[in-house]
């Protein structure tokens, strides 16, 4: 029986580096990237809500806070202004989180 170290050396010695090639995305299943892929922009391009709910300021997010809902932030239509003290905005999944 050979050691794990010797077995590893035999495997590595018998392996050769393969070249890289460009293939269409629909033929790339099961392949490994030859180089890093870097996005040219952030996606999504703004901080968005992961679920329906309410956007509130951290300072106002404690038990017993009384908040006034002043608007909505549906997906695709950001709320137009910042939240003030005691204010909240209904926010839909994918809605841009107000400042």
C-alpha positions as CSV (number, residue, x, y, z in Angstrom):
1,X,0.0,0.0,0.0
2,X,1.3,3.5,-0.8
3,X,0.9,6.5,1.4
4,X,-1.7,9.2,0.7
5,X,1.1,11.6,-0.1
6,X,2.5,9.3,-2.7
7,X,-0.9,8.7,-4.2
8,X,-1.5,12.4,-4.4
9,X,1.9,13.0,-6.1
10,X,1.1,10.2,-8.7
11,X,-2.2,11.8,-9.5
12,X,-0.8,15.3,-9.9
13,X,2.2,14.1,-11.9
14,X,-0.1,12.3,-14.4
15,X,-2.4,15.3,-14.8
16,X,-1.8,18.0,-17.4
17,X,-3.3,21.5,-17.5
18,X,-6.0,22.0,-20.1
19,X,-6.2,25.1,-22.2
20,X,-9.2,27.4,-22.1
21,X,-11.8,28.0,-24.7
22,X,-14.7,30.4,-25.2
23,X,-18.1,28.7,-25.5
24,X,-21.7,30.0,-25.6
25,X,-23.4,30.3,-22.3
26,X,-25.9,27.5,-23.2
27,X,-23.0,25.1,-23.8
28,X,-21.1,26.0,-20.6
29,X,-22.9,23.7,-18.1
30,X,-20.4,21.5,-16.2
31,X,-17.4,23.7,-17.1
32,X,-15.1,25.8,-14.8
33,X,-14.3,29.5,-15.5
34,X,-10.7,30.1,-16.6
35,X,-10.8,33.6,-15.2
36,X,-12.9,35.8,-12.9
37,X,-16.0,37.4,-14.3
38,X,-16.6,40.9,-13.0
39,X,-19.9,42.7,-13.2
40,X,-19.8,46.1,-14.9
41,X,-22.5,47.4,-12.5
42,X,-24.3,46.5,-9.2
43,X,-27.5,44.5,-9.5
44,X,-29.8,45.6,-8.1
45,X,-28.6,49.1,-8.6
46,X,-30.0,50.4,-5.3
47,X,-30.8,48.8,-1.9
48,X,-34.1,47.0,-2.3
49,X,-36.5,45.3,0.1
50,X,-36.3,41.5,0.2
51,X,-40.0,41.3,1.3
52,X,-43.1,43.3,1.8
53,X,-43.2,45.4,4.9
54,X,-42.5,48.9,6.3
55,X,-39.4,51.0,6.0
56,X,-38.6,52.9,9.2
57,X,-35.7,54.8,10.6
58,X,-33.5,52.7,12.9
59,X,-34.0,55.4,15.6
60,X,-37.8,54.8,15.5
61,X,-37.6,50.9,15.5
62,X,-38.3,50.2,19.1
63,X,-41.2,48.6,20.9
64,X,-43.9,51.1,21.6
65,X,-43.0,53.5,18.7
66,X,-46.0,55.2,17.1
67,X,-45.3,55.7,13.4
68,X,-47.3,57.5,10.7
69,X,-47.4,55.8,7.3
70,X,-46.7,58.6,4.9
71,X,-46.5,56.7,1.6
72,X,-45.6,53.6,-0.4
73,X,-42.5,52.3,-2.2
74,X,-43.6,49.7,-4.7
75,X,-41.1,47.9,-6.9
76,X,-40.1,50.3,-9.7
77,X,-41.3,53.5,-8.1
78,X,-39.0,54.7,-5.3
79,X,-40.4,56.8,-2.5
80,X,-39.5,60.4,-3.3
81,X,-38.1,61.7,0.0
82,X,-36.3,60.8,3.2
83,X,-38.1,59.5,6.3
84,X,-38.4,61.8,9.2
85,X,-38.9,61.1,12.9
86,X,-42.0,58.9,13.5
87,X,-42.6,58.2,9.8
88,X,-42.8,54.9,8.0
89,X,-43.4,53.9,4.3
90,X,-45.1,50.7,3.1
91,X,-42.5,48.9,1.0
92,X,-43.1,46.1,-1.5
93,X,-40.7,43.3,-2.3
94,X,-38.1,44.9,-4.7
95,X,-39.0,48.4,-3.6
96,X,-36.1,50.8,-3.2
97,X,-35.5,51.4,0.5
98,X,-35.9,55.1,1.3
99,X,-33.0,57.1,2.7
